[in-house]
Amino acid sequence: MAKKRPQTKATKPQFKDGARTAGRDEPVPVVGAREPCPCGSGRRYKACHGRAASHAVTELVQRPFEGLPGECDWVALRELVPAATVELTLKDGLPEGVPSVTLATVLPMAWPALRRDDGSVLLGLQNDTPSGDLSRDLAGTLQRALTAEPGTPVTAATAPAEAVRLQDLLDPDAAFEPTVHSGFEFWVPASAEQASPEVAASLERANAAAIPTVKLSGVDAAYWCETPEKNHLRWVMPHPEEQLLDALARLHAAGTSSLGEGTRLVGSFRAHGLMVPVWDLPTTMGAEECEKPAAEFAERLAGALKSDAPLTAEERRARGGLTNRQVTLS
């Protein structure tokens, strides 16, 4: 099944008011939502001190990236890809003194954003956010980063309910073209003589946790990754869930849902309103070997998506199996 992104965002503890260690007067470090709470309760942070620290709104925006170019890749970079960057284009152009704005999967020490010494902005995507609207929270962080002092990180904050969203700030006609990296060296500009000790330590830990990942070039939003036991292909798809499940069931019942010998469609998960089918691959199958089978599968899927015939009994069983193996991440 799908591998969750590495928990690199909590490499250095940060603190929020209201988070206190049980039985002591010391603040509880803010860590990743799925990590053990530092208070020692044995529960995950999001179920313990993260509850009080997050100020989460009750209404969840199911598809926070809907309407943005490359919605499927936004989801992939948020949930699947350890190290990647994308150059962002603002609707109104870059403010004076800001040479570029770059989206990054993860930043050192869990910084939501960073204004570099040269004025450029890095916006972190995989951080926990304080409300149910990820797009609004990221837009608020971006706005603060654009006016921050050069050389300073941007801390988390809760945006007002009426605040702008990424869809209001980003150019809807600009391409969204992720660059997947083998590590997090992009944190440190080439012009910098050396990273600070904190960033260097964070970089070492993040690189050690990163799963090798490659974006396929022949199809949209499909990412190959390597794990010790087997490789995987995780493919974010834009189609409506019910229609996609029917199409995958038709292919599965017909024996054409795999990507070749030794591969298997093992299920899917939901992330930010989209479905992500997952294939197990043999360890000998690299990203390049996935390109042709993935393109051929895309053609078969397109044909299956066009069918509106009722599912056969065998196809219904296949659909039930796919549904039972579905997991929701967000």
Secondary structure, DSSP 4 states (H G I P E B T S, - for coil): -PPPPP--TTSS-B--TT-B-TTSSSBPPB--TTSBPTTSSSSBGGGTHHHHHH---S---S-TTTTSTTHHHHHHHHHT-SSEEEEE-BTT-PPTT---EEEES--GGG-SEEE-TTS-EEEESSS--SSS-HHHHHHHHHHHHHHSPTTEEE---PPPTT---HHHHB-TTS----EE-SSSGGGS-TT-S---HHHHHHHHHHHHHPPPEEE-SSSTTEEEEE-SS-EEEEE-B-S-HHHHHHHHHHHHHTT--SSSTT-EEEEEEEETTEEEEEEEE-TT--HHHHHHHHHHHHHHHHHHHH--SPPPHHHHHHHHHHHHTEEE--
